[in-house]
Amino acid sequence: MTDFKYIIIGAGMMGSAAARHLSQMTDGVALIGPAEPADRKNHRGVFASHYDEARITRGFDGDRIWGTLAVRSLARYAEIEAASGIPFYSEVGCLFTGEAPVSDASYVSRALTNSAKLGLQIQAIKPDAVPERFPMFALPSEHHGYFEARNAGYVNPRALVRAQVVIAEKQGVTVLRQTATRVRNDAGHVLVETADGNSYTADKVLVAAGGFTNMAEILPRPVDMAATGRTIVFFELDEAKQALFKGMPSTIVLADNDDDVVYILPPVRYPDGKVYLKIGGEGEKGALSSLNEAVSWFQSDGSLGEVDYLTKRALSLMPDLAGAPVTSGSCVASITKTGYPYIGYTDAPNIAVLTGGNFVAAKSSDEIGRLGAQLLFDGALQEREFAAAMNPVFI
């Protein structure tokens, strides 16, 4: 007899969502994963990229699958908030800006097509009307705006994970605040060993360890996925500057070169009591291949070169930020070979994997977690259009 029917390894955005959904289907579920470290700079164990206060959420997306995952998750935000008593969603809208699309293959053209199929309400704003509508920006004169006012804005990822765990525990999930270090088949069941020296058995295991998935002996063989460092820049806003950015939506500024695309979060109050406006990008490509490399990156303030680039980019797009104190931070993006989450079984029929946020999954994590729960409970994904796209690729 095993300790649990199912063990989910990784108590981040995907794993906690999977635990909530799976515990609606069955009992005997355990969720293994450490809590956020109290001292980030001196912590030597695993981290998670949800240790933050704001991630953009929206349905407008040039990829149909990612748009669908987001819309399904957004539809459950209110339910999760009500059941947990933890608010995490701010509906401030999401603005995309960029030059007019030149072909049907462009990101904006594809996003508009997908939005129509998903029933989204997107307001197209001509370049001459953008400055009046969004005076906090000094965008290029040729930039059009595409504004999703409803069911878009940002989520607090810390609070969303807390909400998922609270509900999962109410539904009978055993939460073990430990770090899994080894997973193996043992006489017809799965044995999970932790850094604390404990071991637990289950009929099936789902590995949802994010960027750390390949950095321990928790899969029969590694998935084809790169854990890449990302730098974030924060502008601290006093009351006067907060007033200048009042009413600002979450924003994504497109560019000819994908590496120059930036995302911007509106003013958000952080645990230190201060209000910050955050900007990040997708230009960094360096892979983190070991646990020590990943830990060192999470303990850092990111890349100095990227901090300089993002600071200059922010000031060019939002001149009113001039004079605001600047700090920076780091997180990790898990980039899969397919560009979609990996949701499927490994070579072992009782060990499955759920990973690969591709730097856009926070908003969609509840639906991704639901698919992971379905995989464990049913043995396969029922959504045929998703199943093939999300097959894990192993090295």
FIRO-536885 format. One record per residue (C-alpha): residue number from 0; residue in three letters; x, y, z. Coordinates in nm, 4 decimals, always signed. Last residue first. Layout:
NODE   resi   resn          u          v          w
NODE    NUM    Ala          X          Y          Z
...
//
This chain:
NODE   resi   resn          u          v          w
NODE    394    Ile    +1.6731    +1.4313    -2.4463
NODE    393    Phe    +1.2988    +1.4187    -2.4016
NODE    392    Val    +1.0224    +1.6054    -2.5838
NODE    391    Pro    +0.6979    +1.6214    -2.3892
NODE    390    Asn    +0.3712    +1.6021    -2.5857
NODE    389    Met    +0.1977    +1.9362    -2.5525
NODE    388    Ala    +0.1164    +2.0043    -2.9163
NODE    387    Ala    -0.0179    +1.6521    -2.9677
NODE    386    Ala    -0.2515    +1.6654    -2.6674
NODE    385    Phe    -0.3807    +2.0181    -2.7149
NODE    384    Glu    -0.6037    +1.9754    -3.0201
NODE    383    Arg    -0.7198    +1.6392    -2.8861
NODE    382    Glu    -0.8411    +1.7812    -2.5584
NODE    381    Gln    -0.8921    +1.4600    -2.3574
NODE    380    Leu    -0.5392    +1.4435    -2.2185
NODE    379    Ala    -0.4367    +1.0953    -2.1084
NODE    378    Gly    -0.4226    +0.8648    -1.8055
NODE    377    Asp    -0.7581    +0.9843    -1.6777
NODE    376    Phe    -0.6487    +1.0922    -1.3277
NODE    375    Leu    -0.2867    +1.1835    -1.3953
NODE    374    Leu    -0.3471    +1.3514    -1.7312
NODE    373    Gln    -0.6557    +1.5267    -1.5998
NODE    372    Ala    -0.4519    +1.6772    -1.3169
NODE    371    Gly    -0.1914    +1.8013    -1.5640
NODE    370    Leu    -0.4654    +1.9504    -1.7822
NODE    369    Arg    -0.6086    +2.1284    -1.4790
NODE    368    Gly    -0.2624    +2.2648    -1.3960
NODE    367    Ile    -0.2316    +2.4101    -1.7464
NODE    366    Glu    -0.5780    +2.5613    -1.7017
NODE    365    Asp    -0.4785    +2.7228    -1.3723
NODE    364    Ser    -0.1392    +2.8329    -1.5007
NODE    363    Ser    -0.2689    +3.0383    -1.7915
NODE    362    Lys    -0.1855    +3.3857    -1.6561
NODE    361    Ala    +0.1491    +3.2626    -1.5265
NODE    360    Ala    +0.2283    +3.0817    -1.8516
NODE    359    Val    +0.3974    +3.3449    -2.0685
NODE    358    Phe    +0.7730    +3.3023    -2.0090
NODE    357    Asn    +0.7824    +2.9647    -2.1893
NODE    356    Gly    +0.5990    +2.8055    -1.8957
NODE    355    Gly    +0.7600    +2.4685    -1.9553
NODE    354    Thr    +0.6554    +2.2001    -1.7076
NODE    353    Leu    +0.4119    +1.9203    -1.6291
NODE    352    Val    +0.5778    +1.5772    -1.6319
NODE    351    Ala    +0.4385    +1.2291    -1.5718
NODE    350    Ile    +0.5671    +0.9271    -1.3798
NODE    349    Asn    +0.3435    +0.6161    -1.3624
NODE    348    Pro    +0.3959    +0.4848    -1.7161
NODE    347    Ala    +0.7747    +0.5314    -1.6930
NODE    346    Asp    +0.9212    +0.6480    -2.0232
NODE    345    Thr    +0.7742    +0.9863    -1.9333
NODE    344    Tyr    +0.4079    +1.0760    -1.9393
NODE    343    Gly    +0.2594    +1.3981    -2.0680
NODE    342    Ile    +0.2143    +1.7722    -2.0323
NODE    341    Tyr    +0.5078    +1.9735    -2.1669
NODE    340    Pro    +0.4019    +2.3350    -2.1913
NODE    339    Tyr    +0.4198    +2.4902    -2.5382
NODE    338    Gly    +0.7046    +2.6480    -2.7365
NODE    337    Thr    +0.7868    +2.3088    -2.8888
NODE    336    Lys    +1.1508    +2.2880    -2.7760
NODE    335    Thr    +1.0580    +2.4138    -2.4311
NODE    334    Ile    +1.1656    +2.7398    -2.2664
NODE    333    Ser    +1.1543    +2.7565    -1.8863
NODE    332    Ala    +1.1971    +3.1219    -1.7885
NODE    331    Val    +1.3920    +3.2090    -1.4751
NODE    330    Cys    +1.3728    +3.5149    -1.2507
NODE    329    Ser    +1.5983    +3.8027    -1.1540
NODE    328    Gly    +1.5764    +4.1422    -0.9892
NODE    327    Ser    +1.6460    +4.5082    -1.0433
NODE    326    Thr    +1.6413    +4.8450    -0.8703
NODE    325    Val    +1.5872    +5.1969    -1.0025
NODE    324    Pro    +1.5036    +5.5087    -0.8021
NODE    323    Ala    +1.2701    +5.7449    -0.9940
NODE    322    Gly    +1.4413    +6.0533    -1.1377
NODE    321    Ala    +1.2973    +6.0157    -1.4854
NODE    320    Leu    +0.9913    +5.7897    -1.4822
NODE    319    Asp    +0.7873    +6.0667    -1.6460
NODE    318    Pro    +0.9727    +5.9901    -1.9696
NODE    317    Met    +0.7723    +5.6673    -2.0183
NODE    316    Leu    +0.8660    +5.4980    -2.3482
NODE    315    Ser    +1.2190    +5.6415    -2.3691
NODE    314    Leu    +1.2668    +5.6099    -1.9926
NODE    313    Ala    +1.1596    +5.2467    -2.0009
NODE    312    Arg    +1.3953    +5.1603    -2.2865
NODE    311    Lys    +1.6866    +5.3279    -2.1096
NODE    310    Thr    +1.6173    +5.1308    -1.7908
NODE    309    Leu    +1.5650    +4.8093    -1.9862
NODE    308    Tyr    +1.9014    +4.8400    -2.1616
NODE    307    Asp    +2.0932    +4.9325    -1.8461
NODE    306    Val    +1.9355    +4.6491    -1.6470
NODE    305    Glu    +2.0098    +4.4126    -1.9362
NODE    304    Gly    +2.3776    +4.5039    -1.9267
NODE    303    Leu    +2.3891    +4.4693    -1.5484
NODE    302    Ser    +2.2401    +4.1192    -1.5716
NODE    301    Gly    +2.0105    +4.0121    -1.2890
NODE    300    Asp    +1.9984    +4.1257    -0.9291
NODE    299    Ser    +2.1510    +3.7999    -0.8114
NODE    298    Gln    +2.0243    +3.5351    -0.5692
NODE    297    Phe    +1.8089    +3.3797    -0.8397
NODE    296    Trp    +2.1135    +3.3577    -1.0665
NODE    295    Ser    +2.3280    +3.1934    -0.8004
NODE    294    Val    +2.0548    +2.9369    -0.7353
NODE    293    Ala    +2.0228    +2.8599    -1.1056
NODE    292    Glu    +2.3966    +2.8163    -1.1528
NODE    291    Asn    +2.4228    +2.5936    -0.8451
NODE    290    Leu    +2.1309    +2.3781    -0.9600
NODE    289    Ser    +2.2896    +2.3250    -1.2987
NODE    288    Ser    +2.2274    +2.4078    -1.6637
NODE    287    Leu    +2.1246    +2.7726    -1.6596
NODE    286    Ala    +2.0886    +2.8844    -2.0218
NODE    285    Gly    +2.1787    +3.2304    -2.1515
NODE    284    Lys    +1.9207    +3.3720    -2.3945
NODE    283    Glu    +1.8402    +3.7205    -2.2663
NODE    282    Gly    +1.6437    +3.9412    -2.5051
NODE    281    Glu    +1.2945    +3.8680    -2.3783
NODE    280    Gly    +1.2081    +4.1831    -2.1881
NODE    279    Gly    +1.1122    +4.3262    -1.8519
NODE    278    Ile    +0.9605    +4.6393    -1.7022
NODE    277    Lys    +0.8141    +4.6968    -1.3560
NODE    276    Leu    +0.6478    +4.9987    -1.1959
NODE    275    Tyr    +0.6967    +4.9909    -0.8198
NODE    274    Val    +0.5036    +5.1074    -0.5145
NODE    273    Lys    +0.6714    +5.0699    -0.1745
NODE    272    Gly    +0.5302    +4.8903    +0.1300
NODE    271    Asp    +0.8157    +4.6367    +0.1446
NODE    270    Pro    +0.5619    +4.3687    +0.0433
NODE    269    Tyr    +0.5129    +4.5326    -0.2991
NODE    268    Arg    +0.2536    +4.7891    -0.4118
NODE    267    Val    +0.1908    +4.7811    -0.7861
NODE    266    Pro    +0.2285    +5.0614    -1.0438
NODE    265    Pro    +0.1537    +4.9285    -1.3935
NODE    264    Leu    +0.3408    +4.6271    -1.5364
NODE    263    Ile    +0.5413    +4.6710    -1.8558
NODE    262    Tyr    +0.6372    +4.4113    -2.1157
NODE    261    Val    +0.9165    +4.4641    -2.3651
NODE    260    Val    +0.9780    +4.3409    -2.7204
NODE    259    Asp    +1.3347    +4.4182    -2.8333
NODE    258    Asp    +1.4370    +4.0516    -2.8650
NODE    257    Asp    +1.1435    +4.0004    -3.1012
NODE    256    Asn    +1.3057    +4.2376    -3.3513
NODE    255    Asp    +1.0516    +4.4475    -3.5385
NODE    254    Ala    +0.9105    +4.5629    -3.2046
NODE    253    Leu    +0.6038    +4.5106    -2.9853
NODE    252    Val    +0.5320    +4.7036    -2.6674
NODE    251    Ile    +0.3337    +4.4964    -2.4172
NODE    250    Thr    +0.1328    +4.6830    -2.1550
NODE    249    Ser    -0.0542    +4.6196    -1.8329
NODE    248    Pro    -0.2884    +4.9147    -1.8073
NODE    247    Met    -0.2123    +5.2598    -1.6620
NODE    246    Gly    -0.5027    +5.4286    -1.4869
NODE    245    Lys    -0.2779    +5.6358    -1.2624
NODE    244    Phe    +0.0738    +5.6650    -1.4012
NODE    243    Leu    +0.1211    +6.0367    -1.3339
NODE    242    Ala    -0.0483    +6.0016    -0.9934
NODE    241    Gln    +0.2019    +5.7332    -0.8946
NODE    240    Lys    +0.4754    +5.9784    -0.9868
NODE    239    Ala    +0.3539    +6.2304    -0.7295
NODE    238    Glu    +0.2991    +5.9635    -0.4645
NODE    237    Asp    +0.6527    +5.8265    -0.4967
NODE    236    Leu    +0.7275    +5.5607    -0.7565
NODE    235    Glu    +1.0112    +5.3074    -0.7343
NODE    234    Phe    +1.1112    +5.1935    -1.0817
NODE    233    Phe    +1.1764    +4.8187    -1.1003
NODE    232    Val    +1.3847    +4.6364    -1.3614
NODE    231    Ile    +1.3503    +4.2647    -1.4332
NODE    230    Thr    +1.6258    +4.0357    -1.5629
NODE    229    Arg    +1.5609    +3.6905    -1.7102
NODE    228    Gly    +1.7693    +3.3752    -1.6769
NODE    227    Thr    +1.7048    +3.0805    -1.9060
NODE    226    Ala    +1.6078    +2.7255    -1.8091
NODE    225    Ala    +1.6234    +2.5405    -2.1390
NODE    224    Met    +1.3970    +2.2451    -2.2138
NODE    223    Asp    +1.4357    +1.9100    -2.3883
NODE    222    Val    +1.3104    +1.7000    -2.0974
NODE    221    Pro    +1.5628    +1.5053    -1.8952
NODE    220    Arg    +1.5466    +1.1282    -1.8430
NODE    219    Pro    +1.3713    +0.9077    -1.5855
NODE    218    Leu    +1.2608    +1.2320    -1.4169
NODE    217    Ile    +1.3218    +1.3450    -1.0561
NODE    216    Glu    +1.6979    +1.3020    -1.0287
NODE    215    Ala    +1.7629    +1.6740    -0.9833
NODE    214    Met    +1.8346    +1.9754    -1.2053
NODE    213    Asn    +1.6212    +1.8812    -1.5062
NODE    212    Thr    +1.2909    +2.0010    -1.3591
NODE    211    Phe    +1.4504    +2.3006    -1.1836
NODE    210    Gly    +1.3098    +2.5518    -1.4322
NODE    209    Gly    +0.9579    +2.4475    -1.3443
NODE    208    Ala    +0.9282    +2.1608    -1.0960
NODE    207    Ala    +0.5933    +2.0165    -1.2007
NODE    206    Val    +0.6719    +1.6442    -1.1791
NODE    205    Leu    +0.3491    +1.4422    -1.1592
NODE    204    Val    +0.3741    +1.1145    -0.9666
NODE    203    Lys    +0.1569    +0.8041    -0.9781
NODE    202    Asp    +0.0749    +0.5149    -0.7428
NODE    201    Ala    +0.2499    +0.6927    -0.4600
NODE    200    Thr    +0.5310    +0.6400    -0.2098
NODE    199    Tyr    +0.6990    +0.8866    +0.0237
NODE    198    Ser    +1.0559    +0.9262    +0.1463
NODE    197    Asn    +1.2106    +1.1540    +0.4066
NODE    196    Gly    +1.5768    +1.2526    +0.4313
NODE    195    Asp    +1.5011    +1.6248    +0.4492
NODE    194    Ala    +1.6266    +1.6689    +0.0919
NODE    193    Thr    +1.3339    +1.4569    -0.0259
NODE    192    Glu    +1.2882    +1.1073    -0.1703
NODE    191    Val    +0.9909    +1.0110    -0.3865
NODE    190    Leu    +0.9237    +0.6413    -0.4492
NODE    189    Val    +0.6825    +0.5441    -0.7265
NODE    188    His    +0.4862    +0.2198    -0.7210
NODE    187    Gly    +0.5130    -0.1176    -0.8923
NODE    186    Ala    +0.8090    -0.2521    -0.6967
NODE    185    Asp    +1.0044    +0.0736    -0.6855
NODE    184    Asn    +1.0020    +0.3247    -0.9682
NODE    183    Arg    +1.2191    +0.6253    -0.8980
NODE    182    Val    +1.2062    +0.9910    -0.7967
NODE    181    Arg    +1.4947    +1.1783    -0.6329
NODE    180    Thr    +1.5565    +1.5200    -0.4796
NODE    179    Ala    +1.2102    +1.6401    -0.3788
NODE    178    Thr    +1.2245    +1.9564    -0.1687
NODE    177    Gln    +1.0033    +1.9795    +0.1394
NODE    176    Arg    +0.6990    +2.1759    +0.2510
NODE    175    Leu    +0.4655    +1.8760    +0.2391
NODE    174    Val    +0.1052    +1.9735    +0.1595
NODE    173    Thr    -0.1463    +1.6912    +0.2081
NODE    172    Val    -0.4447    +1.7619    -0.0170
NODE    171    Gly    -0.7854    +1.7141    +0.1458
NODE    170    Gln    -1.0121    +1.9562    -0.0402
NODE    169    Lys    -0.9493    +2.2324    +0.2120
NODE    168    Glu    -0.5778    +2.1772    +0.1511
NODE    167    Ala    -0.6277    +2.2227    -0.2244
NODE    166    Ile    -0.8289    +2.5397    -0.1635
NODE    165    Val    -0.5535    +2.6962    +0.0461
NODE    164    Val    -0.2870    +2.5771    -0.1999
NODE    163    Gln    -0.4591    +2.7377    -0.5001
NODE    162    Ala    -0.5096    +3.0651    -0.3106
NODE    161    Arg    -0.1473    +3.0772    -0.1971
NODE    160    Val    -0.0364    +3.0193    -0.5584
NODE    159    Leu    -0.2609    +3.3028    -0.6772
NODE    158    Ala    -0.1314    +3.5315    -0.4004
NODE    157    Arg    +0.2313    +3.4822    -0.4995
NODE    156    Pro    +0.1410    +3.5195    -0.8670
NODE    155    Asn    -0.0375    +3.8537    -0.8192
NODE    154    Val    -0.2391    +3.8651    -1.1398
NODE    153    Tyr    -0.2451    +4.1384    -1.4008
NODE    152    Gly    -0.4754    +4.3146    -1.6449
NODE    151    Ala    -0.7226    +4.1405    -1.8721
NODE    150    Asn    -1.0769    +4.0053    -1.8544
NODE    149    Arg    -1.2187    +4.3302    -1.9882
NODE    148    Ala    -1.0247    +4.6247    -2.1310
NODE    147    Glu    -0.8332    +4.4494    -2.4094
NODE    146    Phe    -0.6613    +4.7333    -2.5952
NODE    145    Tyr    -0.4885    +4.7110    -2.9305
NODE    144    Gly    -0.2937    +5.0333    -2.9912
NODE    143    His    -0.1264    +5.1498    -3.3103
NODE    142    His    +0.2328    +5.2692    -3.3097
NODE    141    Glu    +0.3492    +5.4992    -3.5903
NODE    140    Ser    +0.4246    +5.7938    -3.3605
NODE    139    Pro    +0.6571    +5.5822    -3.1440
NODE    138    Leu    +0.5204    +5.5670    -2.7886
NODE    137    Ala    +0.5542    +5.8386    -2.5266
NODE    136    Phe    +0.3363    +5.6725    -2.2629
NODE    135    Met    +0.1606    +5.8015    -1.9489
NODE    134    Pro    -0.0924    +5.9802    -2.1685
NODE    133    Phe    -0.2763    +5.6579    -2.2615
NODE    132    Arg    -0.6002    +5.7581    -2.4378
NODE    131    Glu    -0.4742    +6.0982    -2.5481
NODE    130    Pro    -0.1403    +5.9589    -2.6657
NODE    129    Val    -0.3041    +5.6630    -2.8489
NODE    128    Ala    -0.5483    +5.8658    -3.0604
NODE    127    Asp    -0.3028    +5.9706    -3.3337
NODE    126    Pro    -0.1729    +5.6143    -3.3652
NODE    125    Lys    -0.5165    +5.4597    -3.4250
NODE    124    Ile    -0.6766    +5.2555    -3.1464
NODE    123    Ala    -0.8207    +4.9075    -3.2069
NODE    122    Gln    -1.0380    +4.7992    -2.9133
NODE    121    Ile    -1.0348    +4.4235    -2.8535
NODE    120    Gln    -1.3430    +4.2462    -2.7176
NODE    119    Leu    -1.2694    +3.8746    -2.6985
NODE    118    Gly    -1.5054    +3.6112    -2.8404
NODE    117    Leu    -1.2416    +3.3381    -2.8627
NODE    116    Lys    -1.2690    +3.3127    -3.2424
NODE    115    Ala    -1.2518    +3.6919    -3.2776
NODE    114    Ser    -0.9522    +3.7053    -3.0450
NODE    113    Asn    -0.7731    +3.4380    -3.2481
NODE    112    Thr    -0.8059    +3.6431    -3.5656
NODE    111    Leu    -0.6930    +3.9606    -3.3864
NODE    110    Ala    -0.3974    +3.7748    -3.2371
NODE    109    Arg    -0.2954    +3.6367    -3.5763
NODE    108    Ser    -0.3024    +3.9821    -3.7297
NODE    107    Val    -0.1136    +4.1262    -3.4312
NODE    106    Tyr    +0.1605    +3.8629    -3.4442
NODE    105    Ser    +0.2166    +3.8964    -3.8188
NODE    104    Ala    +0.1212    +3.6099    -4.0503
NODE    103    Asp    -0.1767    +3.7930    -4.1999
NODE    102    Ser    +0.0662    +4.0508    -4.3321
NODE    101    Val    +0.1932    +4.4060    -4.2750
NODE    100    Pro    +0.0502    +4.4554    -3.9293
NODE     99    Ala    +0.0281    +4.8217    -3.8236
NODE     98    Glu    +0.3211    +4.9200    -3.6030
NODE     97    Gly    +0.3116    +4.8268    -3.2385
NODE     96    Thr    +0.1237    +4.8594    -2.9128
NODE     95    Phe    -0.0506    +4.5962    -2.7021
NODE     94    Leu    -0.2561    +4.7214    -2.4096
NODE     93    Cys    -0.3932    +4.5039    -2.1300
NODE     92    Gly    -0.6804    +4.5926    -1.8992
NODE     91    Val    -0.6745    +4.7033    -1.5357
NODE     90    Glu    -0.8624    +4.3982    -1.4062
NODE     89    Ser    -0.6587    +4.3219    -1.0950
NODE     88    Tyr    -0.6510    +3.9550    -0.9903
NODE     87    Phe    -0.5064    +3.8054    -0.6692
NODE     86    Pro    -0.7732    +3.8283    -0.4004
NODE     85    Ile    -0.7516    +3.5539    -0.1335
NODE     84    Gly    -1.0755    +3.4280    +0.0269
NODE     83    Ser    -0.9896    +3.0822    -0.1049
NODE     82    Ala    -1.3231    +2.9796    -0.2576
NODE     81    Ala    -1.4116    +3.3321    -0.3686
NODE     80    Glu    -1.0722    +3.4086    -0.5223
NODE     79    Ile    -1.0645    +3.0731    -0.7017
NODE     78    Glu    -1.4149    +3.1198    -0.8443
NODE     77    Ala    -1.3346    +3.4756    -0.9542
NODE     76    Tyr    -1.0207    +3.3588    -1.1361
NODE     75    Arg    -1.1971    +3.0701    -1.3118
NODE     74    Ala    -1.2815    +3.2380    -1.6447
NODE     73    Leu    -0.9297    +3.3804    -1.6575
NODE     72    Ser    -0.7902    +3.0259    -1.6707
NODE     71    Arg    -1.0015    +2.9254    -1.9704
NODE     70    Val    -0.9158    +3.2496    -2.1505
NODE     69    Ala    -0.5441    +3.2022    -2.0875
NODE     68    Leu    -0.5301    +2.8427    -2.2103
NODE     67    Thr    -0.7260    +2.9423    -2.5208
NODE     66    Gly    -0.4896    +3.2286    -2.6004
NODE     65    Trp    -0.1878    +2.9999    -2.5550
NODE     64    Ile    -0.3420    +2.7487    -2.7940
NODE     63    Arg    -0.4379    +3.0067    -3.0558
NODE     62    Asp    -0.0978    +3.1758    -3.0693
NODE     61    Gly    -0.0911    +3.5453    -3.1580
NODE     60    Asp    -0.2417    +3.6276    -2.8224
NODE     59    Phe    -0.5056    +3.8608    -2.6826
NODE     58    Gly    -0.6468    +3.6643    -2.3853
NODE     57    Arg    -0.4791    +3.8694    -2.1160
NODE     56    Thr    -0.2871    +3.8411    -1.7884
NODE     55    Ile    +0.0347    +4.0241    -1.7088
NODE     54    Arg    +0.2243    +3.9124    -1.3999
NODE     53    Ala    +0.2455    +4.1088    -1.0745
NODE     52    Glu    +0.3528    +4.0643    -0.7122
NODE     51    Asp    +0.6614    +3.8434    -0.7321
NODE     50    Tyr    +0.7969    +3.5134    -0.6002
NODE     49    His    +0.6297    +3.3287    -0.8889
NODE     48    Ser    +0.9707    +3.2569    -1.0433
NODE     47    Ala    +1.0424    +2.9714    -0.8046
NODE     46    Phe    +1.3503    +2.8878    -0.6003
NODE     45    Val    +1.5393    +2.5692    -0.5144
NODE     44    Gly    +1.7863    +2.5466    -0.2271
NODE     43    Arg    +2.0816    +2.7593    -0.1222
NODE     42    His    +1.9015    +3.0551    +0.0377
NODE     41    Asn    +2.1393    +3.3326    +0.1396
NODE     40    Lys    +2.0197    +3.6174    -0.0840
NODE     39    Arg    +1.6564    +3.5083    -0.0800
NODE     38    Asp    +1.6202    +3.5155    +0.2979
NODE     37    Ala    +1.2645    +3.4140    +0.3916
NODE     36    Pro    +1.2618    +3.1374    +0.1318
NODE     35    Glu    +0.9293    +3.0832    -0.0472
NODE     34    Ala    +0.7749    +2.7562    +0.0716
NODE     33    Pro    +0.9233    +2.4247    -0.0352
NODE     32    Gly    +0.7423    +2.1752    -0.2579
NODE     31    Ile    +0.5531    +1.8481    -0.2310
NODE     30    Leu    +0.1783    +1.8306    -0.2979
NODE     29    Ala    +0.0023    +1.5137    -0.1844
NODE     28    Val    -0.3243    +1.3672    -0.3184
NODE     27    Gly    -0.5089    +1.0704    -0.1658
NODE     26    Asp    -0.8595    +1.1864    -0.2551
NODE     25    Thr    -1.0131    +1.2169    -0.5996
NODE     24    Met    -1.1588    +1.4467    -0.8654
NODE     23    Gln    -1.1712    +1.7821    -0.6875
NODE     22    Ser    -0.8319    +1.6975    -0.5375
NODE     21    Leu    -0.6923    +1.6763    -0.8910
NODE     20    His    -0.8021    +2.0321    -0.9687
NODE     19    Arg    -0.6469    +2.1873    -0.6612
NODE     18    Ala    -0.3283    +1.9816    -0.6857
NODE     17    Ala    -0.2864    +2.0693    -1.0546
NODE     16    Ala    -0.3220    +2.4390    -0.9703
NODE     15    Ser    -0.0546    +2.4066    -0.7008
NODE     14    Gly    +0.1760    +2.2322    -0.9483
NODE     13    Met    +0.1286    +2.4849    -1.2278
NODE     12    Met    +0.1851    +2.8008    -1.0249
NODE     11    Gly    +0.4446    +2.6643    -0.7859
NODE     10    Ala    +0.4199    +2.3773    -0.5394
NODE      9    Gly    +0.6468    +2.1393    -0.7307
NODE      8    Ile    +0.6232    +1.7614    -0.7101
NODE      7    Ile    +0.2651    +1.6339    -0.7315
NODE      6    Ile    +0.2111    +1.3017    -0.5549
NODE      5    Tyr    -0.0855    +1.0799    -0.6365
NODE      4    Lys    -0.2484    +0.7805    -0.4702
NODE      3    Phe    -0.0670    +0.8494    -0.1471
NODE      2    Asp    +0.1338    +0.6620    +0.1185
NODE      1    Thr    +0.1313    +0.3450    -0.0931
NODE      0    Met    +0.0000    +0.0000    +0.0000
//
